[in-house]
Amino acid sequence: MKPYWCPFCRSSVSLIDSAKVYGCHYGFIYLCDSYPNCDARVGYHPGSIKPLGTLADRELRRWRSLAHRKFDPLWQSGVFSSRQAAYKWLSKAMKLPLSRTHVAMFDIRQCQRACSVIESFTKGRQRVKTKSTTHCQGELSCSTNQLP
């Protein structure tokens, strides 16, 4: 659904050329009309004007990026048979409806929860594989609820 209002500042939202934000044309984006004071934005699916998710400000975009870095290897490496299967697992693990389980729809708390669930799952798989638990020094953890 097309965003009409920014959830961060309550300004209206417009579909604009991405060059306004990035300096080069990469297509169009939904952007808060208060830009640059509010930098909430979201891309859209190619060939349509359907947004990829919900508007995100800088902090939420960073959390979503971190959640994707944790989530994407689950399906890209073959742990799950497909991206859809990985999202189905995440939906059950987070107790969310599948229709609302997509990183681009998550708020910060949901991103943190997704990271925590994925880290627990990954550590559990490592324990099964190695029969021992090892921890990497310097590994970033979503469980601290702090961005790098």
Buried (B, 14 or more C-beta within 10 A) or exposed (E): EEBEEBBBBEBEBBEBBBEBBEEEEEEBBBBBBBBEEBBBBBBBEEEEEEBBBBBBBEEBBBBBEBBBEBBBBBBEEEBBEEEEEBBBBBBEBBEBEEEEBBBBBBBBEBBBBBBBBBBEBBEEEBEEEEEEEEEEEEEBEBEEBEEE
